[in-house]
Amino acid sequence: MDATLVAAVFEHLGSVGLPVCVGVPSRAVLQLSAGRVHLVERIRTLLVVSLGHGVVELDLAAVRSCLLVTSWGPHGPTSTLEVYDARSECVVVLTQLGIVGPGAHRAWEQMLESLPTA
């Protein structure tokens, strides 16, 4: 998946008002921010996303691959978009965490199903 597609996912979430949970993992902790995307801004290769009560910054030049993972959630299968760097380390995770309504869940799954597979 092209790194610019990650930016497009955030932009789409912001335009339709679909809440998302974004996790930024490290060796010791997974920092989460959840809510609606308020602002998506690109500054060269830096993607700045304001969502909920937090801000996530992602260097798109560091993105090498994405993996779509599905696990079981309250509304059935729930997908997570995992973004990896050149060292194959996960740098950011986008998912629906917690209880969201069935409509939001369907919209989330439809958006991820529409992403290109290569």
Helices and strands as residue ranges (DSSP letters): H 3-16, E 20-25, E 30-35, E 37-43, E 46-51, E 54-59, G 60-62, E 63-73, E 76-85, E 90-95, H 102-113
